[in-house]
Amino acid sequence: MIRYLVLANLAIGLFYILYKALLQNDTFFSLKRVYLLFALFFSLVFPVLWWSEFCIDAPDTFNGFSALFLNKTMANSQATTPLLNSEANWLLIIYWGCVGLLFLQFLVRLTSIFKIKQKSKKRELHGYAVYVSPQKITPFTFFAMIFIDKAIAENKKVLPLILEHESTHKTQLHSFDTVLAEIVRIFFFFNPFTWLLKQEIQFNLECVADNAVKQNSTDITTYQYAIVNAGTSRNNLSFINQFNISQLKKRIIMLNKTTSQKCAFFKYFSVLPVVALLLLTSHLTVANKRISESEILNSLNKTTNANKPTVLEWVNPDANLGTITKGVPATATYEFINHGNKPIVITNVKTSCGCTSKSYTREPVQPGQKGTVKATYNAARTGKFNKTITVTVNDGSAPQQLK
């Protein structure tokens, strides 16, 4: 979850910075719409491209890490774990509480649209189905519904221009962009770039509609006065397509701006390095996770092996027979204890020379019981000798060498 939030919000920030640095002043409004939608969709999707690899073996890794942690700091973990869980729970409560409040605000605004619809009269004006409100409102479109007020409906000079603008919002489904940006803002409310990107999406949609009016009308001066009047004297809904007062000046500047040169189109290829960087970052988080898992498991294995109680304990792995008589057999007895929870069976006993004979406990040695290995050495010559016996058992441990 944390990985997803970090990567998604990092992507939104990078796309916004690139947009402000290179693209915002272009007049390729439709292309900018594609870019902004791509920025949202890519930011939401790319963190999960390697999600299955990122999550693979997560339970085993978690269990291994937990075991390592508990083996080393059992007492301390009992004191700190409740505190950590409490802090994490409070963060989740705060996050979902904020999301809930913002979503409630979103629903209230949606409700206000349908209240306006209920109070409005549906009319056919210049070939468009329009809801005419008795109260002063900023003209706006919500999916297939166009809303204007009575004053604009009665203004024969302004009405065709406003309807051209709003019909562009309707036919190109601009409300989809706005609602998507609003939902992303709700869930990523802590990231200022989501708020800023939403504003850019709204502003560019207005520019798309303004440009449609510019291409289909010769009376741009009247249209500019109309949008200024609509934006400064009427109520508006802030999350849908609307005449934003703070952006009116910029909209008029863009409306009168000369069309960007075609060579400016190549600036949009600058998004490719950003996409590559984000994909690489996402993939590296998976690789780093694998490395971390490997380090944790290696540490766990070392700690487990170091702390693992001996299954088979030899009481006297070394025996000194002292001085013995040539030709007279001497016997050394080695004892072992089974500290495990399963029976131990001696599977092989190998002597280092033919002058040594052996005998050992052949039946299974039960947990807590003792077993023996006996070595009888018959010296055929004089001098100092060191002989060994190698014992192998079924507990999986390395063979034990007895001297």
Number of C-alpha atoms within 10 A of each C-alpha: 5 7 14 17 16 11 21 23 19 15 25 24 20 17 24 20 14 15 21 12 10 13 21 15 13 18 21 20 20 15 15 21 19 10 18 23 16 13 21 21 15 17 24 18 11 19 22 16 12 14 15 10 15 19 12 11 13 13 10 12 18 14 12 19 17 13 14 20 14 14 14 13 10 12 10 11 14 11 10 11 11 11 12 12 11 12 12 12 12 12 12 12 12 12 15 13 12 16 19 14 12 18 17 12 13 17 12 11 16 15 12 13 18 11 11 17 17 12 13 19 15 16 13 10 14 11 8 14 16 24 25 26 22 14 15 17 23 24 27 25 26 20 17 13 18 21 24 25 22 17 16 22 20 10 10 10 14 18 19 18 24 22 26 20 24 29 22 20 26 19 10 14 15 24 20 14 20 20 18 15 23 22 17 18 22 21 18 19 17 14 16 13 21 24 17 14 24 24 19 20 21 24 19 22 25 24 22 25 23 26 21 18 23 18 9 11 13 10 13 17 9 12 23 19 13 17 23 17 14 24 21 15 12 14 15 20 17 12 17 22 27 23 26 22 17 10 14 17 13 13 22 18 11 18 19 13 12 10 11 12 10 8 7 13 13 8 11 15 9 13 16 10 10 15 18 11 13 21 17 12 14 22 19 12 16 19 14 12 16 17 12 13 19 13 12 17 18 13 15 19 15 13 14 14 11 10 11 10 11 14 16 19 15 17 12 12 15 14 13 8 10 7 9 13 12 13 12 10 16 17 14 15 16 18 16 17 20 22 18 16 10 14 16 24 18 19 10 13 18 14 17 12 11 8 13 19 17 16 12 17 14 14 11 13 19 17 16 13 13 18 20 17 19 16 23 15 21 18 17 12 10 10 8 7 7 7 13 16 21 14 18 17 16 13 15 8 11 10 14 15 15 18 16
